[in-house]
Each structure stands twice: as structure tokens, then as C-alpha cells.
């Protein structure tokens, strides 16, 4: 019975490959551009969610290069400028609020966005993004003030 399942799965694979054309290049390009231009601005917009103006500026700073890249007019210098501005904004936020993981996230962003394209290893970019996400996840924390806790019963 297991062999019949393998044969059916093979037939399904052949049929689906014929239907889908196996060309995922366009989807890969969109995914790559989205991770390059949207990840850091979305993080910064989430950090500044209480300030609507800064949050909108950060979101627009990612949407403009992403839209240009999707339209086929990818401006690498504009994208790098926006990434650098978002990294500097993250450093400023980390300094003002004393967030240690903000510095780690900025370092991982420098590694992912600036150093890995220079190195040429294709696996370093996703690993840099994963490292950035790991630190960004720890950037957010809830601080409970012990003085404002409700009295015990």
C-alpha cells in the first residue's frame, strides 16, 4: 500500500509541475525585494507605533524602494540609503531607551544588508535576517513597575 501512495504522489508531482511550470524566479525576486526593503522599516514602524508620524515615515521608507523594485526600476542607492537611515534610527532608539537588543539588532542588520552582499555567499543573507529577527524579537519586552502593582489581598 505504501508503494501505491508513492506512485500516486509521483504522478501528482508530475502533473503539478506541468501546471505550475516550475518557474519560481518571479516569486523569488519579489520575496527577496520584500525582505530587503520591508523587514527593517516594518520593525521600526512597530517600534514607533505610539508615534503615528514616525511610524508612517518608516513604513513609507520601505514601501517606496519596494514599489520601485517591483516596477522594474530598482534603485540600489536609494534602497541602501533607506536601510542605513533605518539602522541609524534603530541605534538612536536603542540609545534613548537603553535597549541592549536594539544594538544587537542593528549589528545583525548591518551584517545582513551591508556585509553579506559583499561576501557573495548566498546563505549568509537569510542567516543574517534570521539573526536580526532573533534579536528584534528580544527587543520588545514588557516592564512591570513593582511600585504600581496592586496590593495583595
N, C-alpha and C positions, 0 to 999 in steps of 0.2 A: 504494500500500500504506500509506503514511503517513496518508492521509485516512481509510482504514478504521479504523486504530488510533484516530484522533481521535474518530470516531463511536462506536466501542465504549467508549472512555473516557468519552464524554459520557453514554452510556446507563448505564454503571456508576455514574457520579456521580449521576445522577437517581435510580437505584434505591437507592443507599446513603443519599442524602439523605432519601428517603422512609422508609427503615427506621430511620435514626438520629434523625430528627425535627429535626435541626439546632439543637437547643436545648442549648447547652453552658453555660448560665448556672450551673447547679448545680456543674458541674465547675470552672468559673472561680472560683466563690466558695470552694470547697474549696481550690483551688490558691492563691488569694490569702491565705486564712487560714493555710495551711501556711507560705507564705513569710513572713508577718507574725509568726507566733508560734513557728515551729520553727527557722528558719535560725540565728539568733543563739544560742539555747540549745544547739543541737546543736554549734555551733562551740565554745562554752565547755565543753561536756561532753567534746569531743575534746581541748581544750587541757589540761583537768584529768583526763585519762584515768588517770593514775597514782594519783589520789586518788578512790577509789570514792564516798565520801560527797559531795564537791563535784560530781563528775560526775553523780550521781543527782539532786542538788538542781537542777542546771542543766537536766537533762532534764525533771524534773517541772515546773519553772518555765515550760517551753514547752508541755508536754502539757496542763496544766490550762486555760489560756486557749483552746488549740486545741480541746479537747473541749467546752468551754462554747460556743465559736463554732459548732461543728458541731451541737450540740444546739439551736441557735437562741437561746441566751441569751448573746450576745456582750457581755462586759463590757469596754468600751473602756478604762476607767480601770485595771482590773486588768491588761489587756494592756500598756498604756503603762508601768505601774509595773514589770512584769516586764522589759520591754525596757530601761528605764532601769537597773534593777539589773544586768542582764547587761552593759550598756555600761560601767557603773562597775566591774564585776568584770573586764572586759577591760582597762580602764585600770589597775586595780590589778595585774593580771598583767603588763602591759607595763612598768609602773614597776619591779616587783620583779625581772623577768628581763631588763630592758634591751632589749626588743623594739620596735624603731622601727616596724615594720609593724603592731604591735598598736595603736599610736596612730592610724595611718592607717586601720586597720580600724574603730576606734571612731568616728573622724570620718566615715567613709563610712556607718556605721550611724546616726549622728545625722542625717546628710543624708537617708538612705533612710527612716528610720522617723519622724523628728520633723519635718523641714523639708518633705519632698515632699507630705505630706497638707495642709499649709498653703498650698502653692503652687497646687494644683489641676491641674497638668499631669499627665496620665495616664502619659506616657512617662518622667517623671523617676523614678518609683518603681522600675521594672525596671532603669533605668540605675544608680540608686543601689545596688541589690542586686548588679548586676554589678561595680560598683566595689568594693563590700565584699568580694565573693568574690575579686576580683583581689588585694586587699591581704591577705586571710586566707590565700590560697594561699602568699604570700610570708612569712607569719608563721611558718610551720613551716620549720625548716631543721635540718640535721644539723651539729653542730660536732665536728670531729675534733681531738683534742688531739695536737699533734705530739710531745710528750714520751712519750706512751704508744704510739706507733707501733711496730710490730715492727721488729727490726733488719734491715738489708739483708744479703743473702747475698753 
